[in-house]
């Protein structure tokens, strides 16, 4: 209902977001494949899936940081658990992410890649990603409700992290250089690859799963801890 209300009286509704993202993938992906001298059949699917997953991550964190502020009128008027607003926001972004998967299907038709059983690993990888996003949204939402300037800092920080994450560049371009540590030290790269690599039938190693699960658990514990301690104060911060 939330998504439908945003796109009332439109013909294709939220698919407008998907069309915009598809145009970005084709135009930017083609340019960067040429600049980095990459095979477009190998680079474009990697870039497309990476950008789709990153859009979910960035949008959820940006909206999560301001979720309690934007829902302030409901929090003050309706005696509902604060966690409901976070879950609604995540559910909305997951539905939009599902629309974006149409792009992956179309890419497979145009630039097919091998299909293996390990594509099913995208499901547990996606679950780990959602756990991390849930914990981060709760913690950031409460932090930004108390200190409003942090929301703008998060938006700027995500733009910076985007360029440090292998989305518009690939792991092969930095392998053997001093920048290769960015991939292992970047939790966003690990969580993103747990979804992207299985969808592209690429292998994931045990180290990625261990680190990804550790990141998700730590962030979830922080989020739940913040919720347990400060949920009664949020209404007074708004």
Protein Blocks (a to p, Z undefined) as FASTA:
>chain_A
ZZmmmmgoiaklmmlmmmmmmmmmmmmmmmmmmmnopafklmmmmmmmmmmmmmmmmmmm
mmmmmmmmmmmmmmmmpccdfklmmmmmmmmmmmmmmmmmmmmmmmmmmmgcdddfklmm
mmmmmmmmmmmmmmmmmmmmmmmmmmmmlmmmmmmmmmmmmmmpcfkbcfklmgoiaklm
mmmmmmklmmmmmmmmmmnopacdfklmmmmmmmmmmmmmmmmmmmmmmmmmmmmmZZ
